[in-house]
């Protein structure tokens, strides 16, 4: 990446983290009514921001957030921690195995089963019991400061929905079935608005495997 590209990548990463934090902080303190349709829209907004956290961490794994290796790693660690206390190094190792052994038994993201069994295996690959325990403890600590319904609706639910968003658009759609190309991946039809809203251009998945050094916000240019 060029220096200007690297600076932009860092700016975009920090902006996404800040938007997630400000949005979550505001929503956790919101005295809302269940009859307000904006409540359910904000669940989707927060889900999309959670997905943005993970996509930013993913870019860090490819060294595209910053040209500075330390800064790049720190951003990745911050994003995976905020997402669900994920250990960045574990995700880093598994993701590069996915790129190296895509669509084989050595690929941690690949499974030959149905959508449900593949998703269950996908989650089991990355989520550990200690994470669940720590998140449960954190939930009970946060209950001392915020209403429980806000925590469930704007902290717990969006993160869970985000795993489905990431899996469906970033793993299932691109990689299920058979493919005749070297990356064993398909790509979505060209529509940059839909591509961004669905999964930060990650639907252009063949392009990502072909150009892993291109950050998410430039993938549409590869399409």
C-alpha positions as CSV (number, residue, x, y, z in Angstrom):
1,X,0.0,0.0,0.0
2,X,1.1,3.6,-0.5
3,X,1.5,5.9,2.5
4,X,-1.7,7.8,1.6
5,X,-3.6,4.5,1.2
6,X,-2.2,3.3,4.6
7,X,-3.2,6.6,6.3
8,X,-6.7,6.3,4.8
9,X,-7.0,2.7,6.0
10,X,-6.1,3.7,9.5
11,X,-8.6,6.6,9.4
12,X,-11.3,4.3,8.2
13,X,-10.5,1.8,10.9
14,X,-10.5,4.3,13.7
15,X,-13.8,5.9,12.4
16,X,-15.5,2.5,12.4
17,X,-14.3,1.7,15.9
18,X,-15.5,5.1,17.1
19,X,-18.9,4.8,15.4
20,X,-19.4,1.4,17.0
21,X,-18.4,2.8,20.4
22,X,-20.5,5.9,20.2
23,X,-23.5,4.1,18.9
24,X,-23.3,1.4,21.5
25,X,-22.8,3.8,24.3
26,X,-25.8,5.8,23.2
27,X,-28.1,2.8,22.7
28,X,-27.2,1.3,26.0
29,X,-28.5,4.4,27.8
30,X,-31.6,4.8,25.5
31,X,-35.0,4.9,27.3
32,X,-36.8,3.4,24.3
33,X,-40.3,2.2,23.7
34,X,-40.9,-1.2,22.0
35,X,-43.4,0.5,19.7
36,X,-40.7,2.7,18.2
37,X,-39.6,1.2,14.8
38,X,-36.3,3.0,15.1
39,X,-35.4,0.5,17.9
40,X,-35.3,-2.4,15.4
41,X,-33.5,-0.3,12.8
42,X,-30.8,0.5,15.3
43,X,-30.3,-3.2,16.0
44,X,-29.5,-3.6,12.3
45,X,-27.2,-0.6,12.4
46,X,-25.3,-1.9,15.4
47,X,-25.1,-5.4,13.7
48,X,-23.5,-3.7,10.7
49,X,-21.0,-1.9,12.8
50,X,-20.1,-5.1,14.6
51,X,-19.5,-6.6,11.2
52,X,-17.3,-3.6,10.4
53,X,-15.2,-4.3,13.5
54,X,-14.6,-7.8,12.3
55,X,-13.9,-6.8,8.7
56,X,-11.4,-4.2,10.0
57,X,-9.7,-7.0,12.1
58,X,-9.6,-9.1,8.9
59,X,-7.9,-6.3,7.0
60,X,-5.4,-6.1,9.9
61,X,-4.7,-9.8,9.4
62,X,-3.7,-9.0,5.8
63,X,-1.6,-6.0,6.9
64,X,-3.8,-3.4,5.1
65,X,-4.9,-1.2,7.9
66,X,-1.5,0.5,8.4
67,X,1.9,0.1,6.9
68,X,3.2,0.2,10.5
69,X,3.1,-3.5,11.6
70,X,2.7,-2.6,15.3
71,X,-0.2,-0.2,14.6
72,X,-1.8,-2.7,12.3
73,X,-1.6,-5.5,14.9
74,X,-2.9,-3.2,17.7
75,X,-5.9,-2.2,15.6
76,X,-6.6,-5.9,14.8
77,X,-6.4,-6.8,18.5
78,X,-8.7,-4.0,19.6
79,X,-11.3,-5.0,17.0
80,X,-11.4,-8.7,17.9
81,X,-11.5,-7.8,21.6
82,X,-14.4,-5.4,21.2
83,X,-16.2,-7.8,18.9
84,X,-16.3,-10.7,21.4
85,X,-13.0,-11.0,23.3
86,X,-11.5,-13.0,20.4
87,X,-7.7,-13.7,20.6
88,X,-6.3,-11.9,17.5
89,X,-3.4,-14.3,17.0
90,X,-5.7,-17.4,16.9
91,X,-7.9,-15.7,14.3
92,X,-4.8,-14.6,12.3
93,X,-3.4,-18.1,12.1
94,X,-6.7,-19.7,11.1
95,X,-7.6,-17.1,8.5
96,X,-4.2,-17.5,6.8
97,X,-4.8,-21.3,6.8
98,X,-8.1,-20.6,5.1
99,X,-6.3,-18.7,2.3
100,X,-3.6,-21.2,2.0
101,X,-5.8,-24.3,2.0
102,X,-9.1,-22.9,0.7
103,X,-11.9,-25.5,0.1
104,X,-9.9,-28.4,1.6
105,X,-10.0,-30.3,4.8
106,X,-7.2,-28.2,6.1
107,X,-9.3,-25.1,5.6
108,X,-10.8,-24.2,9.1
109,X,-13.6,-22.2,7.4
110,X,-14.7,-25.0,5.1
111,X,-17.3,-27.7,5.8
112,X,-19.2,-30.1,3.4
113,X,-22.4,-30.1,5.4
114,X,-25.6,-28.0,5.3
115,X,-25.8,-24.3,6.1
116,X,-26.7,-25.1,9.7
117,X,-24.0,-27.6,10.4
118,X,-21.4,-25.5,8.6
119,X,-22.4,-22.4,10.6
120,X,-22.2,-24.4,13.9
121,X,-18.8,-25.7,12.9
122,X,-17.7,-22.2,11.9
123,X,-18.7,-20.8,15.3
124,X,-17.1,-23.7,17.2
125,X,-13.8,-23.1,15.3
126,X,-13.5,-19.6,16.8
127,X,-15.6,-19.4,20.0
128,X,-14.2,-20.9,23.2
129,X,-15.7,-21.6,26.6
130,X,-13.5,-19.1,28.3
131,X,-14.9,-16.4,26.0
132,X,-18.4,-17.3,26.8
133,X,-17.6,-17.3,30.5
134,X,-15.9,-13.9,30.3
135,X,-18.7,-12.4,28.2
136,X,-21.2,-13.6,30.8
137,X,-19.2,-12.0,33.6
138,X,-18.9,-8.8,31.6
139,X,-22.7,-8.8,30.9
140,X,-23.4,-9.0,34.6
141,X,-21.0,-6.2,35.4
142,X,-22.5,-4.0,32.7
143,X,-26.0,-4.7,34.2
144,X,-24.9,-2.5,37.1
145,X,-24.8,0.5,34.8
146,X,-27.2,-0.2,32.0
147,X,-30.7,-1.7,31.6
148,X,-30.7,-5.5,30.9
149,X,-33.0,-5.1,27.9
150,X,-30.6,-2.6,26.3
151,X,-27.7,-4.9,26.8
152,X,-29.5,-7.8,25.2
153,X,-31.0,-5.8,22.3
154,X,-28.0,-3.6,21.4
155,X,-24.9,-5.5,22.7
156,X,-25.7,-9.2,22.6
157,X,-28.2,-9.5,19.7
158,X,-26.3,-7.4,17.1
159,X,-23.1,-9.4,17.8
160,X,-24.9,-12.7,17.3
161,X,-26.6,-11.4,14.1
162,X,-23.3,-10.2,12.9
163,X,-21.8,-13.7,13.0
164,X,-24.6,-14.8,10.7
165,X,-24.0,-11.8,8.4
166,X,-20.3,-12.6,8.2
167,X,-20.8,-16.3,7.7
168,X,-23.5,-16.0,5.1
169,X,-22.0,-13.4,2.9
170,X,-18.3,-14.0,3.7
171,X,-18.1,-17.8,3.8
172,X,-21.3,-19.7,2.8
173,X,-22.2,-17.8,-0.4
174,X,-18.7,-17.5,-1.8
175,X,-17.4,-21.0,-0.9
176,X,-20.3,-23.5,-0.8
177,X,-20.7,-25.9,-3.7
178,X,-18.1,-26.6,-6.4
179,X,-16.1,-24.0,-8.3
180,X,-13.9,-24.2,-11.3
181,X,-11.4,-21.5,-10.3
182,X,-8.2,-21.6,-8.3
183,X,-9.7,-19.9,-5.3
184,X,-12.8,-22.1,-5.1
185,X,-14.9,-19.0,-4.7
186,X,-17.6,-17.1,-6.4
187,X,-18.3,-13.4,-6.4
188,X,-21.6,-11.5,-6.1
189,X,-23.2,-9.6,-9.0
190,X,-21.8,-6.1,-9.4
191,X,-23.8,-3.7,-7.1
192,X,-21.6,-1.6,-4.8
193,X,-24.4,-0.4,-2.6
194,X,-25.7,-3.9,-2.0
195,X,-22.1,-5.2,-1.6
196,X,-21.3,-2.6,1.1
197,X,-24.6,-3.0,3.0
198,X,-24.4,-6.8,2.9
199,X,-20.8,-7.2,4.1
200,X,-18.5,-4.3,3.4
201,X,-17.8,-5.5,-0.2
202,X,-16.8,-8.9,1.0
203,X,-19.3,-10.4,-1.4
204,X,-16.6,-9.7,-4.0
205,X,-14.9,-12.7,-2.6
206,X,-13.0,-14.1,-5.5
207,X,-11.5,-10.6,-5.8
208,X,-10.4,-10.8,-2.2
209,X,-8.7,-14.1,-2.6
210,X,-7.1,-12.9,-5.8
211,X,-5.9,-9.6,-4.2
212,X,-5.7,-10.3,-0.4
213,X,-3.6,-7.2,0.0
214,X,-6.4,-4.9,-1.0
215,X,-8.4,-3.5,1.9
216,X,-12.2,-3.9,2.0
217,X,-12.9,-0.4,1.0
218,X,-11.1,-0.9,-2.3
219,X,-12.4,-4.3,-3.2
220,X,-15.1,-2.8,-5.4
221,X,-12.4,-1.4,-7.6
222,X,-11.2,-5.0,-8.2
223,X,-14.7,-6.1,-9.3
